[in-house]
Amino acid sequence: MSQDNMVKLECSVCKHINYFSTKNKKILKNRLELSKFCDNCKAHTVHKETK
């Protein structure tokens, strides 16, 4: 995976960075939001893209 396309996904509840993903920055201009399982919260929460 290219480092240019890598994004960090942070839990919106506990603010821990749990996941890394890729995104096509030419197509998707706004920030990515996915529903993922958080190990710290022990629940499915919204994870948002960070810098």
N, C-alpha and C positions, 0 to 999 in steps of 0.2 A: 504494500500500500504506500502510496506517495504521501510524503509529509505535507504537501501543499493542500491535499484534500482531506486531511484528518481534522476532526472536530472533537472536542471534549463535551460530554453530556453530564450536566450537574443536576442533582435532585433538587426540585423546587421547595421541598419541605425541610430537609436537614442540611442542604448545601454541600453534600459530599460528591466528588467526581467519581462516578461508578463505571461509566462506559466511554468507549471511544468508537467513533464511527467515521464514515467517509461521506462526503457530499460533493456534488458537482456545483461549484461556486458560480459558474457561468449561467446555469439555469435557475438555481435557487438563490435568490438575493436576500430574502429575510432569514431569520434564525430558525433553526430546526427545533421542533418540539415533538417528543415521542413519549408514549406511556411505557415505562419499563419497571421491572421489579427492583426495589431498593433493599439491600441487605441490612442497612441500618434501621430503616423504618419498618421492615418486614411487611411491606405492602407494595402494590402497584401505584406509582406516583408519576407525575409528569416530569420528564427530564428535559431541560433546556440546554441549548448550545451555549458554551462560554468561549471566551477568547483564548 
